[in-house]
Amino acid sequence: MTAGTQTVETILREGAVAVIRMGESRRLSRVIEALLEGGMKVMEITLTMPDAFEQIQAMSRGFQDSI
């Protein structure tokens, strides 16, 4: 199974995607923690956030087993 196929299957299974759009990344990890606590497992960080690529990489490493 490819990563893309796995992603689509996860989205379909979970039924929702949280879209995170913030003007600054200072509180991003807290937002992700709150979403995880609420049961959300699929999230999108929009590229309108400053340093979005770096934040996506950091959050992927930091929450590796959760999202």
C-alpha positions in Angstrom: 0.0 0.0 0.0 1.4 3.4 -0.9 1.5 6.3 1.5 -1.1 8.2 -0.6 -3.5 5.2 -0.5 -3.0 4.8 3.3 -3.7 8.6 3.8 -6.9 8.4 1.8 -8.0 5.3 3.7 -7.3 7.0 7.0 -9.3 10.1 6.0 -12.2 7.9 4.9 -12.1 5.8 8.1 -11.9 8.9 10.4 -14.5 10.8 8.5 -13.1 14.3 9.1 -10.0 16.4 8.6 -9.1 19.3 11.0 -7.8 22.2 8.9 -5.4 24.3 11.0 -4.9 27.8 9.7 -3.0 30.1 12.0 -1.3 33.5 11.6 1.7 32.3 13.7 3.0 28.9 14.7 3.7 29.7 18.4 0.7 27.7 19.7 0.6 25.0 17.0 1.6 22.1 19.2 -1.1 23.1 21.8 -3.7 23.1 19.1 -2.6 19.7 17.9 -2.7 18.4 21.4 -6.2 19.7 21.9 -7.4 18.1 18.7 -5.8 14.8 19.7 -7.5 14.9 23.1 -10.8 15.5 21.3 -10.3 12.4 19.2 -9.1 14.0 15.9 -6.4 12.1 14.1 -6.3 13.6 10.7 -5.0 17.2 10.4 -3.9 19.6 7.7 -1.7 22.5 8.4 -2.2 25.1 5.7 0.7 26.6 3.9 -0.5 30.1 4.7 1.2 29.8 8.1 4.6 31.3 8.3 7.3 28.6 8.2 4.6 26.0 7.4 7.0 23.4 5.9 9.3 23.5 9.0 6.3 23.3 11.3 4.8 20.3 9.4 8.1 18.5 9.7 8.5 19.3 13.4 4.9 18.3 14.2 5.2 15.1 12.2 8.3 14.2 14.3 6.9 15.3 17.6 3.5 13.6 17.2 4.7 10.7 15.0 2.7 8.0 16.8 -0.5 10.1 17.1 -1.2 11.7 13.7 
